[in-house]
Amino acid sequence: MAQAKHVVTKDLTECGICLLTIEEPKALPCLHSYCLKCLSQWAQGKKDKVRCPICSQDFPIPPEGIKGFITNFVINTLKDRQELVERLHAKDTRAPCSCCGATDSKAEAYCNDCGGFICVDCARAIHSIALVFQDHKTIPCVDLQSGKVDIKSVMKKQCCKEHKGQVLRFYCKTCGVLLCHECTVIDHPASSHSLVNLKHATKEQRSEVKQLMKDCNKIQDMVDGSLKSADQVLHNLEKSLEKAKAELHQAADAARDKITQKEKEQEAELSQAAAVSTKQIEAQKESLQMQQTRLQTALQMATEVTQIGSDHDLALVFSSLKDNLHQLRDMKPGTVDENLGEMKFTTNPSMLSPTPSLGSVSIGSSKSRAPVSTGVKEEETSANSTYSKSSLSRGLIHGGVGTWKLINQFGDQGLQKLQKGRGTAVTQMGDFIAADQGHHLSGQPMVLVFSQSGNVKYSLDTKQGLKSEQTSRPWNVVVSQDGRIFITHRVSNINVYDQNGAYKYRFPTKSPSNVSSDAQDTMLCGLALDNQGCLLVGEMKQKYISKHRLDGSHVSSIKVTITPGYIAVTSTDKLIVSNGGWSTTAQVLDPTGNILQTLNRPSGVSLWCPFGICCTADDDIYIANHQPASNGGGIYCYSISGQYMGCITKEVYRPAGLTLIEDENKLLVVEEQRVKIFSRQ
């Protein structure tokens, strides 16, 4: 323990600038002390403030300059003690006598009042006889060397700078300064100042400082614990980093295996297709060879009989030869389909773009994850995206219209049947979500979660977080990759639920006009997840789309020209926006809101009311026309360039929300009063 304290004492007397023993110690308010010369050089050029070299705190420079900072007398005392210890343990303990100045005899004792060693003669004569020294406290050197007297008892008395020879024995509480007797009479009279004996004052001060030390020691223990925790967290990070890298490499290997397997499968498909074409070519070739044989035989016979045959010979074969030649003359020679000789493999540009990903990176536990950048493209949340589409499956699915078949329908039976279906999504467990506005008079608004067999599993409490005067009218719903469910319900906030349907929190949006204000916007309807895992929310009155992280924090907002009732995002970050019944328009926008294409009403459709929209991996666009089939209601397909490609199905009644599922081989549709599932054939 003594050695540890000695280390602390030595550190206190070391200048933090020159790293030598402090000379003329000056203490900054943070209690870090430096040589007066060093601190003056450090502060050179500074007019108002000086920064502590150790803790980097800034402090105002006193009017009198660096000299105006307090002198650290504690360090002077520690230095005196260090010098005293070194002299006591030196082989030659001779030192100038502080009384007579003699240097030829060894030190006999140390005088606290004189602040130095005294020789044998002075210790035995002057200090014990002269009246002026009789109250001086002397300590035999042998007692200090043996430890009989603690070195801490060596305390040099401080004298008043104003009144020479007067010891500072009093303390003025009013002014917070040390005083000699004359100071108490002249400058600090007891009538207007609170004066106490120095020993009494320091007794109280020691008690107060010790109590503060106890409190600070508790804080220090907490800081030490936090530092240990930080070291442990760093250790855990290193371990988890290695594990995450290993899992990344494993995922990459698995992806390579899948790509290799797909390569083999498609190579087999190419070979099989080539084999079919070969058979067709061979069959056509065989037909041509038969025609060639017939022509050669007939022409050879005709040549022979006309050139070298007799009249008798020609007359016998003339009838057959003539018929045969007539048939051959009128025969249409067979041709080979040139297309059978062409085979091409077109690389799918979107298979690994625009954001190639083998997985997601997240930091922290599942309760408090935040999004982290992977270096490919900025991602805000810990792996937050819409219903998963395997990037390896992109391009392996045939887009466009295709042939679709109704395979299931539900939600139109029982007490919880749909009244006014609007939006749809799929949970992580593969259950189907349908947002239902309900009838204005009789129907209750709700968000229902159906199992894959079509049974209602539970419903979300859409009234949570709403004010008493607000009415929930659920409109759109999306599910993040971590399972959270987000809904808009035509009020001023987005409601958020966990993967079990329990309400968690809500947050407002920000339009471009009130980003810096506390105003909240209303009529929130459009809702989608972009390729970075952020929410895109459409506000219908002011016509804007705001971007938010999953915790609700605002990222950006853009103005749009149409009411954003439904929103979808392409693989290249283009926005598909439909009015959702407020007008007859759907548009393709760039990320800043500029119109790229307008998706016009298909020919033969009498009423065009675009509602729900979704995109394929190849950026084909599916739009629900919210009308009965007699007025053109159905699901229609457009290319990203705005070209109408055809009708998916008309076997729907007022379709609203759309979602592609199971690698785009199934289409989930929410109608006015039921849910339907179509399968690609």
Secondary structure, 3 states (H helix, E strand, C coil): CHHHHHHHHHHHCECCCCCCECCCEEECCCCCEEEHHHHHHHCCCCCCEEECCCCCCEEECCCCCHHHCEECHHHHHHHHHHHHHHHHCCCCCECCCCCCCCCCCEEEEEECCCCEEEEHHHHHCHHHHCHHHCCCCEEEHHHHHHCCCCHHHCCCCCECCCCCCCECCEEECCCCEEECHHHHHHCCCCCCCCEEEHHHHHHHHHHHHHHHHHHHHHHHHHHHHHHHHHHHHHHHHHHHHHHHHHHHHHHHHHHHHHHHHHHHHHHHHHHHHHHHHHHHHHHHHHHHHHHHHHHHHHHHHHHHHHHCCCHHHHHHHHHHHHHHHHHHHHCCCCCCCHHHHCCCCCCCCCCCCCCCCCCCCEECCCCCCEECCCCCCCCCCCCCCCCCCCCCCCCCCCCCCCCEEEEEEECCCCCCCCCCEEEEEECCCCCEEEEECCCCCCCCCEEEEECCCCCEEEEECCCCCCCCCCCCCCCEEEECCCCCEEEECCCCEEEEECCCCCEEEEEECCCCCCCCCCCCCCCEEEEEECCCCCEEEEECCCCEEEEECCCCCEEEEEECCCCCCEEEECCCCCEEEECCCCCCCEEEECCCCCEEEECCCCCCCCCCCEEEEEECCCCCEEEEECCCHHHCCEEEEECCCCCEEEEEECCCCCCCEEEEECCCCEEEEECCCCEEEEEEC
